[in-house]
Amino acid sequence: MAKKNSYNAHIRTSLPELHRSVLDIVGIFNSPERDAAMLESAGLTLERALFPLLVLIGKYGPIGVVDLATRCGRDYTTVSRQVARLEQLGLVDRRARSTDRRTRNLTVTPQGLAATNAVDAARERLALRMFRNWSRADYDQLLRLTRMLADGLDETPAPGSKLAESMAQKRIAHSTNSRES
């Protein structure tokens, strides 16, 4: 038990530094200047507010507007208007879902795919430069640990929150359904 208490004390002590690092990363990813630089490097002229939406649709599409809004932390009505602009530019299509014709999924068009491919190439150039002095082991460890962090954050809502209660109820329902099958 002493070992676990020591480990918990270590987490409590170092958690502010981890939180600061994550906030720094999120701030960098949300920086308008960084988005503008990435667009410039990709050779694209796109409104900065549309850029993250196009990237997310390219990575997670087909995706609904509400899911897209949740992923980027924006109101779905705002995202819906911004997606309409991406449609006007010929970068995104909205298609009825096969399971529910009342809702529509977003996908990138061939022109949108070319744009996201250009962004991916710019991101690769940036990454190759940024990680040029990292060992393969350090890079592989970063990859593994960031995936663990992302999965852990996704699976672990704040204790006592409505989200935690909702997720617990879904887990109970899923395990009940699994046992009945």
Residue, then its C-alpha position, 0 to 999 in steps of 0.5 A: m500500500a505504501k508504494k501506491n501512496s507514493y505513486n499517487a503522491h508523485i502524480r499529485t506533485s507532477l500533475p500541474e506540470l503535465h497540465r501546463s504542458v497539455l495546455d501549452i500544446v492545446g494553445i499552440f494547436n489553437s493558435p491562429e498564427r500557427d494555422a495561418a503558417m500551416l496554410e501558407s506552408a501547404g500553399l492554401t488560401l482558406e479562411r483560418a476558422l475553416f481550416p481545423l474543420l476541414v482537417l477534422i472532416g478529412k480525418y474523421g469523416p464521414i462525420g456529423v456536424v454535432d460530432l464535428a462541433t464537439r471535436c473542435g469545441r465550437d457551437y454546432t450552429t457556428v460549425s454548421r455555418q462554417v461547413a456551409r462555407l466549406e461546401q460553397l468552396g467545393l471542399v466538403d459534401r453533406r450526404a444523408r446517412s444511410t441509417d437515418r436519412r434526416t441527418r447528414n454526414l460530412t465528407v471531403t470532396p476530391q478538391g478537399l482531399a487535395a487540400t488535406n493532403a497538402v496540409d498533411a505534407a506541410r505537417e510532415r515537413l514540420a514534424l521532420r524538422m521538429f523531431r530531427n534530433w530525437s532518437r527513434a526510441d524517444y519518438d516511439q515512446l512519445l507516440r505510445l504515451t500520447r495515444m495512452l493519454a488520449d485514450g485515458l482522457d476519452e475514457t475517464p471523465a471528471p469523477g462525479s460529473k453528469l458525463a461520468e454518470s452517463m458513461a457508467q450507465k452506458r457501461i452497465a447497459h453494455s455489459t448487461n447486453s453482452r451477458e444476455s447475448 
